[in-house]
Every structure is written in structure tokens, then in C-alpha cells.
Amino acid sequence: MSRRSRAVGFLVLALVAATLAAGIADSYGSKVARGYGPLREVVIATRALPGGKPLGPGVAADDLEARRVPVKIVPAGALRSPAQAIGLVPAADLSAGSYLLASQLHPPTSGRGPVDAIGADRQPVEISVSGADALLATGTAEQGTRVDVVVTTEPSAAAPGKTYVAATAVPLLGLGPGTDGPGPGGTAAATLALTRRQALRLIAAESFARKLTLLVAG
């Protein structure tokens, strides 16, 4: 066999090996995707960041990184892009490798503390809501978006079910997958800035209502 024939043979074998390797990689990637479900971007702190110090454009570029992780393990209120954190202040120190959550950040204040970000009469409260996929898909679930919380009750022998607005135009602080994960019929964990009266009303509704739904306030 001539040198040229051997070279051609080696080239053919290399191409076959590369094709097989690509097929194995694609198969492995598909299995991983099926095992862990859909992915979404989250923001990770690449090094420890001090609390109380605004995150400027330089910090966001150097010390915050967007990564794709399975939706089922994304914590509620996880940011999707480092740009969302620019100008905000961590309420406490952030450790390297930690997720960046909307509830951990607040706008710069005059020194009265993070309560200024949502109002002195409000506090962050997490509730389980249905139908949040539409907000996430359309990008309208940004921090600070005003939403109405709609409660739908279960019908009974004594009375039919009813739907009513339990809280209007409340600030949305974060939105992420609930305990049962994403998908049809799944719930989401919404962190809202609520007054004490609103919080008690919605916490009570979680125990008896069929579902709680978020709508962008008109």
C-alpha cells in the first residue's frame, strides 16, 4: 500500500471516529436534557461580594456570571442576567458560587435599610401561584412589576366556586419554580412585597383556594 493510500485511509478512519464521537455526545446530551428537564439562565457570583455595596457595571461584568441550569433547581427570584443587578445593593454578603436572587437586592437607600426598597409598610412574602409560565415566557416577571393576585376557590355543595382579586398592584420581587417544578399544572414561587393585611389574606387563601394567579396590573 502506498503512502498516499495509507494517508487517505487514516483520514477516512478519522472522519468516521469524529462522526461516531459526535453521535455519542449528542446522545449523551439528549439523555442529560431528558433527565434534568429544561434549562434557564441564572446569575452566579463568581467570588464573594460584600453586602451594602452597590453593584456597578464593572462588578457585574467581572464578578457575576450567567449560567444555564435545570429549571427544577432554580430558586425563586433568581436573576437571569447580570445586567439586572447593576446599581442594586446586596442586603448581605454573597458567597462565591451562590445564586443572585431578587429578594437579596435593593436599590441604594439613604441609610434606613433595605425596607426602603419596598416601603416601610410592606414585607417580602413568598406564596405559591399558578399560571406563572406566561409571565416568565413574555419577560414580564421583572423585579418591581406590579401584579394583581387573583384567588379562585373550590366549589362545594353549599356554594359554587368564585374568583376574586385579593391584592392589587403589589410589587413582584421574584418569581421561580415551585416545589413541584415546572410544567402543566405546576406552581411557581412568587415573592411579593405585601402589607401585613395582604399577607395574612393570601396566606389564608393558600390553604383553601384551588389556585392563586398573578396578572400584570393594568
Summary of the structure (lengths in Angstrom):
residues: 218
radius of gyration: 23.9
end to end distance: 79.2
largest distance: 92.7
contacts: 609
relative contact order: 0.14
helix: 34%
strand: 32%
